[in-house]
Amino acid sequence: MNWLDGIIIIALAYGLIRGLFKGFFREVFQLLGIVLAAIIAFHYFKALGNYLVSLFNWPVMVANGVGFLLISLVVAGVCYLLGLFLRRATRFLAIRWLDIIGGGGFGVLKLALIVSLLLNVALIFSSGFPSIQEGLEREFNKAILAEPVRSLAPAILKIFPGKYSFDFQALFKKASKTKEEIQTRAGEYKKGKEMIEEAKKKIENLPKEYKKVEKKLGEVLK
């Protein structure tokens, strides 16, 4: 175990305690909100981003980020309100205790999903930075809970059919391919730079070589 396991355990314990207090319905709909927000935002943030660019003339990256955030907040907010309504509706029913116990279980699942998404995103975005990626992979190998928790989000998101599914593995491969292309181009750039430096040295040595040739010619003519 390492510090990453400690963070995961604390997050899951927090989810359990929070879930017991919040109840089953609120936790279920908040979890549903997180999943739906991630799926819908991943698929439609570019469309909203393009609209924001045409509307406010923002940079594409800023517009896409705002679009992703807006979609996530709206979807998660609607699910939260539905869960709150059902939670209050069960106050006067005999299934109140089931709502509490179920809330604890779903609280753990929800925090595990959040941590899983964060771990996946960290691995994807670190692929362009070899030193950071190596450090993360090293910590992952030491941790006991990191890989089981990381695999949770891809497993859940694959359940959704068609265009609403999301394949983290494909994204990992794409990020790795991009990383390899960057490294290849960096190698080509380095090689080109070395060739330019070598050419510059040869050009700088031309006057010396010319003097040597001139001296030899002078000796021959004598």
Secondary structure per residue as TSV (DSSP state, phi and psi in degrees):
chain	resnum	aa	ss	phi	psi
A	1	M	-	360.0	150.3
A	2	N	-	-140.2	-168.1
A	3	W	H	-62.4	-29.7
A	4	L	H	-66.3	-39.8
A	5	D	H	-61.8	-40.7
A	6	G	H	-61.1	-43.5
A	7	I	H	-63.1	-42.4
A	8	I	H	-64.2	-43.4
A	9	I	H	-63.2	-43.8
A	10	I	H	-61.9	-42.7
A	11	A	H	-62.9	-43.4
A	12	L	H	-68.1	-38.4
A	13	A	H	-64.6	-40.9
A	14	Y	H	-61.9	-41.4
A	15	G	H	-62.8	-39.3
A	16	L	H	-63.4	-50.8
A	17	I	H	-64.1	-44.8
A	18	R	H	-64.0	-38.8
A	19	G	H	-66.1	-38.0
A	20	L	H	-61.8	-38.1
A	21	F	H	-77.0	-34.4
A	22	K	H	-82.2	-35.7
A	23	G	-	98.0	164.7
A	24	F	H	-61.4	-51.7
A	25	F	H	-64.5	-42.8
A	26	R	H	-65.3	-41.0
A	27	E	H	-67.5	-41.3
A	28	V	H	-61.0	-47.4
A	29	F	H	-73.7	-28.0
A	30	Q	H	-70.2	-40.2
A	31	L	H	-63.2	-44.7
A	32	L	H	-59.9	-38.7
A	33	G	H	-63.0	-40.6
A	34	I	H	-64.2	-46.6
A	35	V	H	-64.0	-50.0
A	36	L	H	-64.3	-39.1
A	37	A	H	-61.5	-43.6
A	38	A	H	-63.7	-46.9
A	39	I	H	-66.3	-51.1
A	40	I	H	-67.0	-40.5
A	41	A	H	-64.9	-41.8
A	42	F	H	-61.2	-32.1
A	43	H	H	-91.8	-22.0
A	44	Y	H	-122.8	0.9
A	45	F	H	-66.5	-31.4
A	46	K	H	-68.8	-38.6
A	47	A	H	-63.4	-45.1
A	48	L	H	-68.0	-36.5
A	49	G	H	-61.3	-42.3
A	50	N	H	-62.5	-38.7
A	51	Y	H	-65.4	-41.5
A	52	L	H	-66.3	-35.6
A	53	V	H	-63.0	-44.8
A	54	S	H	-68.4	-27.6
A	55	L	H	-84.8	-44.9
A	56	F	H	-114.9	-3.9
A	57	N	-	58.9	39.0
A	58	W	-	-78.8	160.3
A	59	P	-	-61.2	147.9
A	60	V	H	-58.7	-43.8
A	61	M	H	-63.5	-40.7
A	62	V	H	-65.8	-46.1
A	63	A	H	-62.3	-41.4
A	64	N	H	-64.8	-40.7
A	65	G	H	-63.6	-44.7
A	66	V	H	-64.8	-40.6
A	67	G	H	-61.2	-44.2
A	68	F	H	-61.5	-44.9
A	69	L	H	-64.9	-44.1
A	70	L	H	-62.5	-46.7
A	71	I	H	-61.5	-44.5
A	72	S	H	-60.7	-45.3
A	73	L	H	-65.7	-42.0
A	74	V	H	-65.1	-48.6
A	75	V	H	-64.4	-47.1
A	76	A	H	-64.4	-37.0
A	77	G	H	-65.0	-42.8
A	78	V	H	-62.6	-45.3
A	79	C	H	-64.3	-37.9
A	80	Y	H	-62.1	-44.2
A	81	L	H	-64.8	-38.2
A	82	L	H	-63.9	-43.1
A	83	G	H	-64.3	-39.8
A	84	L	H	-63.8	-40.1
A	85	F	H	-63.4	-46.4
A	86	L	H	-68.4	-35.0
A	87	R	H	-60.2	-45.4
A	88	R	H	-69.6	-29.9
A	89	A	H	-68.9	-23.9
A	90	T	T	-91.4	-0.3
A	91	R	T	-58.3	-36.5
A	92	F	T	-102.9	12.9
A	93	L	S	-106.1	162.0
A	94	A	T	-74.0	-10.4
A	95	I	T	-89.7	17.5
A	96	R	H	-58.1	-42.4
A	97	W	H	-67.3	-33.5
A	98	L	H	-66.2	-35.8
A	99	D	H	-62.4	-39.0
A	100	I	H	-70.4	-50.0
A	101	I	H	-63.6	-45.9
A	102	G	H	-61.2	-33.8
A	103	G	H	-62.7	-38.7
A	104	G	H	-62.3	-45.3
A	105	G	H	-63.0	-44.6
A	106	F	H	-73.1	-25.6
A	107	G	H	-64.1	-41.8
A	108	V	H	-63.5	-46.1
A	109	L	H	-62.1	-40.6
A	110	K	H	-64.6	-46.1
A	111	L	H	-66.4	-35.5
A	112	A	H	-63.1	-38.6
A	113	L	H	-67.1	-41.4
A	114	I	H	-62.0	-47.4
A	115	V	H	-61.9	-39.4
A	116	S	H	-61.4	-45.7
A	117	L	H	-61.4	-42.7
A	118	L	H	-64.1	-41.4
A	119	L	H	-64.6	-42.7
A	120	N	H	-64.2	-44.2
A	121	V	H	-63.4	-41.4
A	122	A	H	-61.5	-42.3
A	123	L	H	-67.4	-39.6
A	124	I	H	-65.0	-48.9
A	125	F	H	-76.2	-19.2
A	126	S	H	-80.2	-9.4
A	127	S	T	-63.8	-23.4
A	128	G	T	-85.4	-3.6
A	129	F	-	-127.7	92.2
A	130	P	H	-51.5	-43.6
A	131	S	H	-65.2	-41.7
A	132	I	H	-67.2	-42.4
A	133	Q	H	-62.3	-42.3
A	134	E	H	-62.7	-40.4
A	135	G	H	-64.0	-43.6
A	136	L	H	-63.6	-45.1
A	137	E	H	-63.2	-36.4
A	138	R	H	-64.4	-43.4
A	139	E	H	-68.4	-35.3
A	140	F	H	-62.3	-41.7
A	141	N	H	-66.3	-32.3
A	142	K	H	-75.8	-32.3
A	143	A	-	-77.7	145.2
A	144	I	S	-87.4	-38.6
A	145	L	S	-92.8	-14.1
A	146	A	H	-59.5	-51.8
A	147	E	H	-68.5	-44.3
A	148	P	H	-59.0	-40.4
A	149	V	H	-71.6	-40.7
A	150	R	H	-60.3	-36.9
A	151	S	T	-75.5	-8.0
A	152	L	H	-66.6	-49.4
A	153	A	H	-60.8	-48.3
A	154	P	H	-59.0	-38.3
A	155	A	H	-64.7	-41.6
A	156	I	H	-71.3	-43.0
A	157	L	H	-68.5	-24.3
A	158	K	T	-73.8	-16.9
A	159	I	T	-65.4	-34.7
A	160	F	S	-72.1	134.0
A	161	P	-	-80.2	160.7
A	162	G	G	58.3	-137.1
A	163	K	G	-70.5	-12.0
A	164	Y	G	-89.1	-3.9
A	165	S	-	-78.3	160.2
A	166	F	-	-143.7	122.4
A	167	D	-	-104.8	101.3
A	168	F	H	-65.6	-33.2
A	169	Q	H	-61.5	-42.0
A	170	A	H	-63.6	-37.8
A	171	L	H	-68.1	-38.3
A	172	F	H	-59.3	-45.4
A	173	K	H	-62.9	-41.4
A	174	K	H	-64.3	-42.2
A	175	A	H	-65.2	-40.1
A	176	S	H	-65.0	-40.2
A	177	K	H	-63.7	-42.6
A	178	T	H	-61.9	-40.8
A	179	K	H	-61.2	-44.5
A	180	E	H	-62.8	-40.1
A	181	E	H	-64.1	-41.5
A	182	I	H	-63.0	-44.2
A	183	Q	H	-64.6	-39.6
A	184	T	H	-62.8	-46.1
A	185	R	H	-66.5	-35.7
A	186	A	H	-64.5	-39.7
A	187	G	H	-64.1	-41.8
A	188	E	H	-64.7	-39.8
A	189	Y	H	-64.0	-42.3
A	190	K	H	-64.0	-43.3
A	191	K	H	-63.3	-43.1
A	192	G	H	-63.1	-39.2
A	193	K	H	-64.2	-41.4
A	194	E	H	-63.8	-39.6
A	195	M	H	-64.6	-39.8
A	196	I	H	-64.9	-42.5
A	197	E	H	-62.9	-41.0
A	198	E	H	-64.5	-41.0
A	199	A	H	-64.2	-39.1
A	200	K	H	-63.1	-40.9
A	201	K	H	-63.4	-41.1
A	202	K	H	-63.8	-40.2
A	203	I	H	-65.0	-40.6
A	204	E	H	-64.8	-31.9
A	205	N	H	-82.4	-9.0
A	206	L	H	-56.7	-45.4
A	207	P	H	-59.0	-39.8
A	208	K	H	-64.4	-44.3
A	209	E	H	-63.1	-38.8
A	210	Y	H	-62.6	-43.1
A	211	K	H	-63.7	-39.1
A	212	K	H	-62.4	-45.8
A	213	V	H	-63.3	-41.8
A	214	E	H	-62.9	-39.4
A	215	K	H	-65.6	-43.6
A	216	K	H	-63.9	-41.5
A	217	L	H	-61.9	-40.2
A	218	G	H	-62.2	-41.7
A	219	E	H	-65.0	-40.3
A	220	V	H	-65.2	-41.6
A	221	L	H	-67.6	-29.3
A	222	K	-	-67.8	360.0
